[in-house]
Amino acid sequence: MITSLFFCLLMIGSLELLLVEGLNPPNIKPFHFSGDLREGLRTAVICVIVDGDRPFDFKWFKDADPLLQEKGHFSIQIINEFTSILNIERLNAESNGNYTCRVTNSVGSDEKSDVLMMKGEIHFTESRNGTHL
């Protein structure tokens, strides 16, 4: 009886291994923010899955924290099952940071990141003792 039970479990385990073996984890194409961003502009980056098996789950992060659409001037769109867009509607000082797209499926995950760093403007003010930044 124990031998039959062991053989049955071994067969079930082999079947599960065969089913999972054919699946591929997601592979994301790198994305990059434009280098000439400044406060008041808008921008977007696209997260595209170039390889892997469905279904996929997209998640966006800023500085390792999940992006929640109700907090901030941005939106996340799922264009199709392989593409998600992060739109930042109005850049401000809080927009600077490390943005990550993470995609998972039943056998793995992949993530790509890029840093958004706006170009700043230097403002000079006059004082009695000289010029200050």
Residue, then its C-alpha position, 0 to 999 in steps of 0.5 A: m500500500i505504501t509503495s502504491l501511494f508513493f508511486c501515485l504521488l511521484m506520478i502527480g509530482s512529475l505531471e505538475l513539473l511537466l506543466v510548469e516546465g513549459l512556462n516562462p517568467p516575464n521579461i521586461k524591456p528597459f524604459h528611460f525618462s527623458g533627460d530634459l524634464r523640468e517642473g510643470l511638464r508632463t512625462a510618461v514611460i512604457c513598461v513592455i513585456v517582450d517575453g514570458d507566458r500569460p497571465f501577467d500582473f503589472k505593479w508600479f513603484k516609486d522609491a520602492d513604495p507602491l504607486l497608488q493612483e489616488k495619491g499624486h499627479f499620475s495615472i497608470q494605464i494597462i494598454n493590453e496584456f503586455t503593456s502598461i504606461l505610467n503617466i506623470e501629469r504634472l512634474n514637481a519637486e516630489s516627482n524626482g525618484n526611482y520608478t520601477c515596473r514589476v511584472t509577475n506571472s505564475v512562475g516568476s517576475d521581472e522588474k526594470s527601473d529608471v531615475l527621474m531627476m528634473k533639471g533645476e533652475i538656479h535662482f539668485t537673490e541680492s543681499r547687502n553682503g553679496t550674491h546668494l543662491 
